[in-house]
Amino acid sequence: MITEEKKNYAAELLRQKYDEIGRVPKKEDFDAVSVSRIKAYLGPWPRALEYAGLKEAKPELKKTKKRSAGKSKAQRLTSLKKLEKQRRHEEK
């Protein structure tokens, strides 16, 4: 489990780099070990920047209703048409 101390350490690294370079830091601004630690402690880069207060979080998108697992109306109609065609062919 990641402790608050480690999270705060990673966030502080990001804030220090921001103060140093005057812009939101990119992964390329850090060595590989630092990037690895920041991501391990805070998650993906955008979330890490949000945690450090350097980037605003995107508003959550509303989840849309998923379609039912059953067939759509168009698929049912197509199936019915095929069945009717087979029945007519068998009657001949």
Backbone as XML, in Angstrom:
<?xml version="1.0"?>
<chain id="A" units="angstrom">
  <residue number="1" name="MET">
    <atom name="N" x="0.838" y="-1.183" z="0.000"/>
    <atom name="CA" x="0.000" y="0.000" z="0.000"/>
    <atom name="C" x="0.885" y="1.249" z="0.000"/>
  </residue>
  <residue number="2" name="ILE">
    <atom name="N" x="0.513" y="2.224" z="-0.815"/>
    <atom name="CA" x="1.277" y="3.461" z="-0.923"/>
    <atom name="C" x="0.895" y="4.381" z="0.244"/>
  </residue>
  <residue number="3" name="THR">
    <atom name="N" x="1.900" y="4.836" z="0.959"/>
    <atom name="CA" x="1.626" y="5.700" z="2.109"/>
    <atom name="C" x="1.431" y="7.145" z="1.649"/>
  </residue>
  <residue number="4" name="GLU">
    <atom name="N" x="0.797" y="7.926" z="2.508"/>
    <atom name="CA" x="0.604" y="9.349" z="2.217"/>
    <atom name="C" x="1.950" y="10.052" z="2.085"/>
  </residue>
  <residue number="5" name="GLU">
    <atom name="N" x="2.919" y="9.590" z="2.846"/>
    <atom name="CA" x="4.254" y="10.185" z="2.787"/>
    <atom name="C" x="4.861" y="10.043" z="1.392"/>
  </residue>
  <residue number="6" name="LYS">
    <atom name="N" x="4.702" y="8.862" z="0.798"/>
    <atom name="CA" x="5.233" y="8.632" z="-0.547"/>
    <atom name="C" x="4.478" y="9.460" z="-1.578"/>
  </residue>
  <residue number="7" name="LYS">
    <atom name="N" x="3.167" y="9.543" z="-1.428"/>
    <atom name="CA" x="2.366" y="10.359" z="-2.348"/>
    <atom name="C" x="2.782" y="11.826" z="-2.260"/>
  </residue>
  <residue number="8" name="ASN">
    <atom name="N" x="2.961" y="12.305" z="-1.030"/>
    <atom name="CA" x="3.368" y="13.699" z="-0.849"/>
    <atom name="C" x="4.763" y="13.955" z="-1.404"/>
  </residue>
  <residue number="9" name="TYR">
    <atom name="N" x="5.651" y="12.973" z="-1.267"/>
    <atom name="CA" x="7.001" y="13.084" z="-1.818"/>
    <atom name="C" x="6.932" y="13.238" z="-3.339"/>
  </residue>
  <residue number="10" name="ALA">
    <atom name="N" x="6.146" y="12.389" z="-3.991"/>
    <atom name="CA" x="6.025" y="12.440" z="-5.445"/>
    <atom name="C" x="5.391" y="13.755" z="-5.897"/>
  </residue>
  <residue number="11" name="ALA">
    <atom name="N" x="4.367" y="14.195" z="-5.187"/>
    <atom name="CA" x="3.717" y="15.460" z="-5.533"/>
    <atom name="C" x="4.691" y="16.619" z="-5.361"/>
  </residue>
  <residue number="12" name="GLU">
    <atom name="N" x="5.513" y="16.555" z="-4.330"/>
    <atom name="CA" x="6.498" y="17.618" z="-4.097"/>
    <atom name="C" x="7.546" y="17.651" z="-5.210"/>
  </residue>
  <residue number="13" name="LEU">
    <atom name="N" x="7.953" y="16.485" z="-5.700"/>
    <atom name="CA" x="8.878" y="16.447" z="-6.844"/>
    <atom name="C" x="8.279" y="17.190" z="-8.039"/>
  </residue>
  <residue number="14" name="LEU">
    <atom name="N" x="7.002" y="16.939" z="-8.299"/>
    <atom name="CA" x="6.328" y="17.595" z="-9.417"/>
    <atom name="C" x="6.240" y="19.115" z="-9.202"/>
  </residue>
  <residue number="15" name="ARG">
    <atom name="N" x="5.899" y="19.526" z="-7.995"/>
    <atom name="CA" x="5.780" y="20.962" z="-7.710"/>
    <atom name="C" x="7.136" y="21.668" z="-7.789"/>
  </residue>
  <residue number="16" name="GLN">
    <atom name="N" x="8.182" y="21.005" z="-7.305"/>
    <atom name="CA" x="9.523" y="21.601" z="-7.386"/>
    <atom name="C" x="9.950" y="21.797" z="-8.833"/>
  </residue>
  <residue number="17" name="LYS">
    <atom name="N" x="9.669" y="20.789" z="-9.666"/>
    <atom name="CA" x="10.035" y="20.883" z="-11.082"/>
    <atom name="C" x="9.242" y="21.999" z="-11.751"/>
  </residue>
  <residue number="18" name="TYR">
    <atom name="N" x="7.968" y="22.136" z="-11.357"/>
    <atom name="CA" x="7.123" y="23.212" z="-11.895"/>
    <atom name="C" x="7.740" y="24.572" z="-11.563"/>
  </residue>
  <residue number="19" name="ASP">
    <atom name="N" x="8.154" y="24.745" z="-10.311"/>
    <atom name="CA" x="8.773" y="26.007" z="-9.896"/>
    <atom name="C" x="10.093" y="26.251" z="-10.631"/>
  </residue>
  <residue number="20" name="GLU">
    <atom name="N" x="10.819" y="25.182" z="-10.875"/>
    <atom name="CA" x="12.122" y="25.273" z="-11.522"/>
    <atom name="C" x="12.012" y="25.667" z="-12.997"/>
  </residue>
  <residue number="21" name="ILE">
    <atom name="N" x="11.072" y="25.043" z="-13.722"/>
    <atom name="CA" x="11.005" y="25.271" z="-15.172"/>
    <atom name="C" x="9.883" y="26.226" z="-15.582"/>
  </residue>
  <residue number="22" name="GLY">
    <atom name="N" x="8.975" y="26.538" z="-14.664"/>
    <atom name="CA" x="7.940" y="27.529" z="-14.950"/>
    <atom name="C" x="6.796" y="27.043" z="-15.819"/>
  </residue>
  <residue number="23" name="ARG">
    <atom name="N" x="6.620" y="25.755" z="-15.907"/>
    <atom name="CA" x="5.492" y="25.180" z="-16.661"/>
    <atom name="C" x="5.165" y="23.813" z="-16.067"/>
  </residue>
  <residue number="24" name="VAL">
    <atom name="N" x="4.053" y="23.247" z="-16.507"/>
    <atom name="CA" x="3.677" y="21.912" z="-16.037"/>
    <atom name="C" x="4.733" y="20.921" z="-16.530"/>
  </residue>
  <residue number="25" name="PRO">
    <atom name="N" x="5.320" y="20.172" z="-15.621"/>
    <atom name="CA" x="6.384" y="19.253" z="-16.027"/>
    <atom name="C" x="5.877" y="18.074" z="-16.866"/>
  </residue>
  <residue number="26" name="LYS">
    <atom name="N" x="6.743" y="17.668" z="-17.778"/>
    <atom name="CA" x="6.483" y="16.483" z="-18.600"/>
    <atom name="C" x="7.364" y="15.360" z="-18.068"/>
  </residue>
  <residue number="27" name="LYS">
    <atom name="N" x="7.043" y="14.149" z="-18.476"/>
    <atom name="CA" x="7.861" y="13.008" z="-18.049"/>
    <atom name="C" x="9.311" y="13.189" z="-18.472"/>
  </residue>
  <residue number="28" name="GLU">
    <atom name="N" x="9.508" y="13.803" z="-19.632"/>
    <atom name="CA" x="10.856" y="13.993" z="-20.162"/>
    <atom name="C" x="11.706" y="14.919" z="-19.291"/>
  </residue>
  <residue number="29" name="ASP">
    <atom name="N" x="11.065" y="15.668" z="-18.402"/>
    <atom name="CA" x="11.788" y="16.586" z="-17.520"/>
    <atom name="C" x="12.423" y="15.869" z="-16.323"/>
  </residue>
  <residue number="30" name="PHE">
    <atom name="N" x="12.136" y="14.596" z="-16.161"/>
    <atom name="CA" x="12.637" y="13.812" z="-15.033"/>
    <atom name="C" x="13.470" y="12.643" z="-15.545"/>
  </residue>
  <residue number="31" name="ASP">
    <atom name="N" x="14.301" y="12.111" z="-14.661"/>
    <atom name="CA" x="15.024" y="10.888" z="-15.012"/>
    <atom name="C" x="14.052" y="9.706" z="-14.895"/>
  </residue>
  <residue number="32" name="ALA">
    <atom name="N" x="14.439" y="8.583" z="-15.454"/>
    <atom name="CA" x="13.558" y="7.405" z="-15.512"/>
    <atom name="C" x="13.133" y="6.914" z="-14.132"/>
  </residue>
  <residue number="33" name="VAL">
    <atom name="N" x="14.033" y="6.973" z="-13.167"/>
    <atom name="CA" x="13.721" y="6.495" z="-11.818"/>
    <atom name="C" x="12.653" y="7.383" z="-11.183"/>
  </residue>
  <residue number="34" name="SER">
    <atom name="N" x="12.789" y="8.695" z="-11.324"/>
    <atom name="CA" x="11.807" y="9.620" z="-10.751"/>
    <atom name="C" x="10.437" y="9.443" z="-11.387"/>
  </residue>
  <residue number="35" name="VAL">
    <atom name="N" x="10.411" y="9.303" z="-12.708"/>
    <atom name="CA" x="9.136" y="9.087" z="-13.403"/>
    <atom name="C" x="8.490" y="7.811" z="-12.892"/>
  </residue>
  <residue number="36" name="SER">
    <atom name="N" x="9.276" y="6.770" z="-12.748"/>
    <atom name="CA" x="8.754" y="5.491" z="-12.272"/>
    <atom name="C" x="8.161" y="5.623" z="-10.876"/>
  </residue>
  <residue number="37" name="ARG">
    <atom name="N" x="8.844" y="6.325" z="-10.001"/>
    <atom name="CA" x="8.341" y="6.511" z="-8.637"/>
    <atom name="C" x="7.063" y="7.349" z="-8.619"/>
  </residue>
  <residue number="38" name="ILE">
    <atom name="N" x="7.086" y="8.438" z="-9.360"/>
    <atom name="CA" x="5.902" y="9.307" z="-9.394"/>
    <atom name="C" x="4.683" y="8.517" z="-9.862"/>
  </residue>
  <residue number="39" name="LYS">
    <atom name="N" x="4.847" y="7.769" z="-10.945"/>
    <atom name="CA" x="3.727" y="6.989" z="-11.478"/>
    <atom name="C" x="3.330" y="5.855" z="-10.532"/>
  </residue>
  <residue number="40" name="ALA">
    <atom name="N" x="4.302" y="5.263" z="-9.856"/>
    <atom name="CA" x="3.989" y="4.180" z="-8.916"/>
    <atom name="C" x="3.199" y="4.717" z="-7.723"/>
  </residue>
  <residue number="41" name="TYR">
    <atom name="N" x="3.539" y="5.901" z="-7.275"/>
    <atom name="CA" x="2.890" y="6.471" z="-6.092"/>
    <atom name="C" x="1.573" y="7.176" z="-6.417"/>
  </residue>
  <residue number="42" name="LEU">
    <atom name="N" x="1.490" y="7.792" z="-7.605"/>
    <atom name="CA" x="0.321" y="8.632" z="-7.913"/>
    <atom name="C" x="-0.505" y="8.163" z="-9.102"/>
  </residue>
  <residue number="43" name="GLY">
    <atom name="N" x="-0.068" y="7.151" z="-9.801"/>
    <atom name="CA" x="-0.837" y="6.649" z="-10.938"/>
    <atom name="C" x="-0.382" y="7.280" z="-12.245"/>
  </residue>
  <residue number="44" name="PRO">
    <atom name="N" x="-1.223" y="7.209" z="-13.281"/>
    <atom name="CA" x="-0.860" y="7.762" z="-14.591"/>
    <atom name="C" x="-0.472" y="9.241" z="-14.488"/>
  </residue>
  <residue number="45" name="TRP">
    <atom name="N" x="0.332" y="9.690" z="-15.421"/>
    <atom name="CA" x="0.878" y="11.043" z="-15.376"/>
    <atom name="C" x="-0.194" y="12.131" z="-15.191"/>
  </residue>
  <residue number="46" name="PRO">
    <atom name="N" x="-1.280" y="12.109" z="-15.952"/>
    <atom name="CA" x="-2.302" y="13.148" z="-15.746"/>
    <atom name="C" x="-2.873" y="13.149" z="-14.326"/>
  </residue>
  <residue number="47" name="ARG">
    <atom name="N" x="-3.091" y="11.961" z="-13.741"/>
    <atom name="CA" x="-3.606" y="11.889" z="-12.374"/>
    <atom name="C" x="-2.575" y="12.410" z="-11.380"/>
  </residue>
  <residue number="48" name="ALA">
    <atom name="N" x="-1.287" y="12.140" z="-11.661"/>
    <atom name="CA" x="-0.220" y="12.625" z="-10.787"/>
    <atom name="C" x="-0.184" y="14.151" z="-10.785"/>
  </residue>
  <residue number="49" name="LEU">
    <atom name="N" x="-0.323" y="14.748" z="-11.963"/>
    <atom name="CA" x="-0.344" y="16.207" z="-12.053"/>
    <atom name="C" x="-1.557" y="16.783" z="-11.326"/>
  </residue>
  <residue number="50" name="GLU">
    <atom name="N" x="-2.683" y="16.102" z="-11.420"/>
    <atom name="CA" x="-3.888" y="16.541" z="-10.704"/>
    <atom name="C" x="-3.654" y="16.476" z="-9.193"/>
  </residue>
  <residue number="51" name="TYR">
    <atom name="N" x="-3.068" y="15.388" z="-8.729"/>
    <atom name="CA" x="-2.821" y="15.204" z="-7.300"/>
    <atom name="C" x="-1.905" y="16.312" z="-6.772"/>
  </residue>
  <residue number="52" name="ALA">
    <atom name="N" x="-0.923" y="16.690" z="-7.573"/>
    <atom name="CA" x="0.029" y="17.725" z="-7.165"/>
    <atom name="C" x="-0.559" y="19.127" z="-7.279"/>
  </residue>
  <residue number="53" name="GLY">
    <atom name="N" x="-1.749" y="19.235" z="-7.851"/>
    <atom name="CA" x="-2.393" y="20.537" z="-7.990"/>
    <atom name="C" x="-1.888" y="21.335" z="-9.171"/>
  </residue>
  <residue number="54" name="LEU">
    <atom name="N" x="-1.277" y="20.670" z="-10.148"/>
    <atom name="CA" x="-0.723" y="21.352" z="-11.311"/>
    <atom name="C" x="-1.645" y="21.295" z="-12.516"/>
  </residue>
  <residue number="55" name="LYS">
    <atom name="N" x="-2.696" y="20.532" z="-12.405"/>
    <atom name="CA" x="-3.626" y="20.367" z="-13.521"/>
    <atom name="C" x="-5.014" y="20.149" z="-12.941"/>
  </residue>
  <residue number="56" name="GLU">
    <atom name="N" x="-6.005" y="20.739" z="-13.604"/>
    <atom name="CA" x="-7.387" y="20.526" z="-13.157"/>
    <atom name="C" x="-7.876" y="19.171" z="-13.622"/>
  </residue>
  <residue number="57" name="ALA">
    <atom name="N" x="-8.638" y="18.529" z="-12.767"/>
    <atom name="CA" x="-9.218" y="17.235" z="-13.126"/>
    <atom name="C" x="-10.310" y="17.449" z="-14.157"/>
  </residue>
  <residue number="58" name="LYS">
    <atom name="N" x="-10.385" y="16.558" z="-15.109"/>
    <atom name="CA" x="-11.462" y="16.623" z="-16.095"/>
    <atom name="C" x="-12.769" y="16.254" z="-15.414"/>
  </residue>
  <residue number="59" name="PRO">
    <atom name="N" x="-13.847" y="16.915" z="-15.805"/>
    <atom name="CA" x="-15.131" y="16.521" z="-15.215"/>
    <atom name="C" x="-15.473" y="15.101" z="-15.635"/>
  </residue>
  <residue number="60" name="GLU">
    <atom name="N" x="-16.093" y="14.381" z="-14.727"/>
    <atom name="CA" x="-16.462" y="12.996" z="-15.038"/>
    <atom name="C" x="-17.565" y="12.982" z="-16.073"/>
  </residue>
  <residue number="61" name="LEU">
    <atom name="N" x="-17.444" y="12.088" z="-17.013"/>
    <atom name="CA" x="-18.468" y="11.939" z="-18.034"/>
    <atom name="C" x="-19.607" y="11.095" z="-17.496"/>
  </residue>
  <residue number="62" name="LYS">
    <atom name="N" x="-20.809" y="11.447" z="-17.898"/>
    <atom name="CA" x="-21.947" y="10.637" z="-17.494"/>
    <atom name="C" x="-21.908" y="9.343" z="-18.277"/>
  </residue>
  <residue number="63" name="LYS">
    <atom name="N" x="-22.142" y="8.268" z="-17.580"/>
    <atom name="CA" x="-22.164" y="6.978" z="-18.253"/>
    <atom name="C" x="-23.491" y="6.840" z="-18.984"/>
  </residue>
  <residue number="64" name="THR">
    <atom name="N" x="-23.411" y="6.367" z="-20.206"/>
    <atom name="CA" x="-24.628" y="6.160" z="-20.985"/>
    <atom name="C" x="-25.153" y="4.762" z="-20.728"/>
  </residue>
  <residue number="65" name="LYS">
    <atom name="N" x="-26.417" y="4.613" z="-20.972"/>
    <atom name="CA" x="-27.011" y="3.288" z="-20.800"/>
    <atom name="C" x="-26.466" y="2.350" z="-21.861"/>
  </residue>
  <residue number="66" name="LYS">
    <atom name="N" x="-26.143" y="1.178" z="-21.419"/>
    <atom name="CA" x="-25.680" y="0.175" z="-22.368"/>
    <atom name="C" x="-26.890" y="-0.515" z="-22.972"/>
  </residue>
  <residue number="67" name="ARG">
    <atom name="N" x="-26.732" y="-0.895" z="-24.210"/>
    <atom name="CA" x="-27.809" y="-1.640" z="-24.854"/>
    <atom name="C" x="-27.911" y="-3.019" z="-24.228"/>
  </residue>
  <residue number="68" name="SER">
    <atom name="N" x="-29.100" y="-3.547" z="-24.274"/>
    <atom name="CA" x="-29.286" y="-4.878" z="-23.705"/>
    <atom name="C" x="-28.515" y="-5.903" z="-24.528"/>
  </residue>
  <residue number="69" name="ALA">
    <atom name="N" x="-28.257" y="-7.016" z="-23.913"/>
    <atom name="CA" x="-27.474" y="-8.058" z="-24.575"/>
    <atom name="C" x="-28.274" y="-8.736" z="-25.678"/>
  </residue>
  <residue number="70" name="GLY">
    <atom name="N" x="-29.580" y="-8.537" z="-25.687"/>
    <atom name="CA" x="-30.426" y="-9.165" z="-26.692"/>
    <atom name="C" x="-30.273" y="-8.525" z="-28.060"/>
  </residue>
  <residue number="71" name="LYS">
    <atom name="N" x="-30.982" y="-9.067" z="-29.012"/>
    <atom name="CA" x="-30.912" y="-8.552" z="-30.371"/>
    <atom name="C" x="-31.620" y="-7.210" z="-30.467"/>
  </residue>
  <residue number="72" name="SER">
    <atom name="N" x="-31.142" y="-6.394" z="-31.387"/>
    <atom name="CA" x="-31.796" y="-5.118" z="-31.633"/>
    <atom name="C" x="-33.062" y="-5.377" z="-32.456"/>
  </residue>
  <residue number="73" name="LYS">
    <atom name="N" x="-33.886" y="-4.378" z="-32.559"/>
    <atom name="CA" x="-35.127" y="-4.501" z="-33.314"/>
    <atom name="C" x="-34.842" y="-4.878" z="-34.769"/>
  </residue>
  <residue number="74" name="ALA">
    <atom name="N" x="-33.850" y="-4.241" z="-35.356"/>
    <atom name="CA" x="-33.501" y="-4.526" z="-36.753"/>
    <atom name="C" x="-33.034" y="-5.973" z="-36.918"/>
  </residue>
  <residue number="75" name="GLN">
    <atom name="N" x="-32.263" y="-6.468" z="-35.957"/>
    <atom name="CA" x="-31.792" y="-7.851" z="-36.032"/>
    <atom name="C" x="-32.954" y="-8.828" z="-35.910"/>
  </residue>
  <residue number="76" name="ARG">
    <atom name="N" x="-33.912" y="-8.526" z="-35.039"/>
    <atom name="CA" x="-35.077" y="-9.400" z="-34.882"/>
    <atom name="C" x="-35.901" y="-9.436" z="-36.154"/>
  </residue>
  <residue number="77" name="LEU">
    <atom name="N" x="-36.086" y="-8.271" z="-36.787"/>
    <atom name="CA" x="-36.856" y="-8.221" z="-38.035"/>
    <atom name="C" x="-36.167" y="-9.016" z="-39.135"/>
  </residue>
  <residue number="78" name="THR">
    <atom name="N" x="-34.860" y="-8.891" z="-39.216"/>
    <atom name="CA" x="-34.106" y="-9.647" z="-40.223"/>
    <atom name="C" x="-34.257" y="-11.143" z="-39.984"/>
  </residue>
  <residue number="79" name="SER">
    <atom name="N" x="-34.175" y="-11.561" z="-38.735"/>
    <atom name="CA" x="-34.333" y="-12.978" z="-38.410"/>
    <atom name="C" x="-35.727" y="-13.476" z="-38.773"/>
  </residue>
  <residue number="80" name="LEU">
    <atom name="N" x="-36.753" y="-12.674" z="-38.483"/>
    <atom name="CA" x="-38.121" y="-13.064" z="-38.817"/>
    <atom name="C" x="-38.310" y="-13.195" z="-40.324"/>
  </residue>
  <residue number="81" name="LYS">
    <atom name="N" x="-37.741" y="-12.270" z="-41.083"/>
    <atom name="CA" x="-37.851" y="-12.326" z="-42.544"/>
    <atom name="C" x="-37.194" y="-13.590" z="-43.084"/>
  </residue>
  <residue number="82" name="LYS">
    <atom name="N" x="-36.039" y="-13.948" z="-42.538"/>
    <atom name="CA" x="-35.360" y="-15.165" z="-42.977"/>
    <atom name="C" x="-36.204" y="-16.394" z="-42.675"/>
  </residue>
  <residue number="83" name="LEU">
    <atom name="N" x="-36.810" y="-16.441" z="-41.485"/>
    <atom name="CA" x="-37.660" y="-17.575" z="-41.127"/>
    <atom name="C" x="-38.857" y="-17.698" z="-42.064"/>
  </residue>
  <residue number="84" name="GLU">
    <atom name="N" x="-39.500" y="-16.560" z="-42.355"/>
    <atom name="CA" x="-40.644" y="-16.582" z="-43.267"/>
    <atom name="C" x="-40.230" y="-17.079" z="-44.645"/>
  </residue>
  <residue number="85" name="LYS">
    <atom name="N" x="-39.085" y="-16.633" z="-45.120"/>
    <atom name="CA" x="-38.597" y="-17.049" z="-46.427"/>
    <atom name="C" x="-38.328" y="-18.557" z="-46.457"/>
  </residue>
  <residue number="86" name="GLN">
    <atom name="N" x="-37.742" y="-19.103" z="-45.370"/>
    <atom name="CA" x="-37.474" y="-20.533" z="-45.286"/>
    <atom name="C" x="-38.778" y="-21.326" z="-45.270"/>
  </residue>
  <residue number="87" name="ARG">
    <atom name="N" x="-39.764" y="-20.852" z="-44.545"/>
    <atom name="CA" x="-41.046" y="-21.549" z="-44.473"/>
    <atom name="C" x="-41.722" y="-21.591" z="-45.839"/>
  </residue>
  <residue number="88" name="ARG">
    <atom name="N" x="-41.709" y="-20.460" z="-46.541"/>
    <atom name="CA" x="-42.322" y="-20.424" z="-47.869"/>
    <atom name="C" x="-41.597" y="-21.381" z="-48.817"/>
  </residue>
  <residue number="89" name="HIS">
    <atom name="N" x="-40.279" y="-21.462" z="-48.690"/>
    <atom name="CA" x="-39.506" y="-22.330" z="-49.558"/>
    <atom name="C" x="-39.808" y="-23.786" z="-49.250"/>
  </residue>
  <residue number="90" name="GLU">
    <atom name="N" x="-40.006" y="-24.138" z="-47.979"/>
    <atom name="CA" x="-40.314" y="-25.505" z="-47.586"/>
    <atom name="C" x="-41.706" y="-25.920" z="-48.023"/>
  </residue>
  <residue number="91" name="GLU">
    <atom name="N" x="-42.652" y="-24.981" z="-48.087"/>
    <atom name="CA" x="-44.033" y="-25.288" z="-48.479"/>
    <atom name="C" x="-44.137" y="-25.637" z="-49.951"/>
  </residue>
  <residue number="92" name="LYS">
    <atom name="N" x="-43.207" y="-25.189" z="-50.747"/>
    <atom name="CA" x="-43.273" y="-25.437" z="-52.205"/>
    <atom name="C" x="-42.932" y="-26.836" z="-52.548"/>
  </residue>
</chain>
